[in-house]
Amino acid sequence: MFRLSPWLRIGLAGGIDDGLTTDYGEFLPTVQEKIDLAGFFREFLDAQEGKQAVEVSWQGRRTTVRNEIRATLLPQFRATRIVNAHHAAVWDLLTDTSRWHEWGPSVRAVKCGDRRIQAGSSGRVLTLAGFWVPFEVTAYVPERYWSWSIHGIPATGHEVLPVGKHVCRLTLLVPFFAAPYVAVCRIAVNRIARIAEDQTRCEPA
């Protein structure tokens, strides 16, 4: 199995009333997504040839996929929120490693060669427990989605989709085996929304 979700997700359904939804609903691919998926697999297998990472097309975009990351057509938990800010502002918060500590409850500091992560970026994160753990970006779609692994274990996915001129939908995805971490992600999406919306209000009209 390959890292393809944010577009293919399986789970249960539920929500809360604070503008944030933890959605475990079943999302079936459309006909076009099935066509894209078939092409994705063909290109991935053709390009693989023992490489550690390959770049493939997915819905008209290029993305890098690590061969050793296999966990994604499995159940995932999602923390989702509508944010009243431009999607580019939210994407900047998601990818700027110097700001992760502002919204990530489990992050105290980050060391990374790239201030703004991109395909293949790697570094270390200082956790609340006081120790450093290595990370690597395992999938990256510019201005849309990125996911990472920590100590080689699949971790969260981060997705932002524009739904209006200055409105977007932010989603953090958690692997099924780390289900309790969705509570942390619920805090994170609220923090990101607050920061992005405050920045938007401070911008000149």
PyMOL commands that set and color helices and strands:
alter all, ss='L'
color gray80, all
select helices_A, chain A and resi 31-48+87-95+97-103+176-202
alter helices_A, ss='H'
color red, helices_A
select strands_A, chain A and resi 20-23+53-58+61-66+76-83+107-112+122-127+132-141+145-150+153-164+167-175
alter strands_A, ss='S'
color yellow, strands_A
deselect
rebuild
show_as cartoon
